[in-house]
């Protein structure tokens, strides 16, 4: 079985990347959403935090 933390990390990373692609910052002025690596990492961390708090 896959642990909840791994599932949360993957879902968070996908959500962070999708958010950057669909909503992101078109001008590049916002540091979080202008770079897909940063938004993916932010989503990954958020997914891990949500998965660990759900226990």
Secondary structure by P-SEA (a helix, b strand, c coil): cccaaaaaaaaaaaaaaaaaaacccccccccccccaaaaaaaaaaaaaaaaaacc
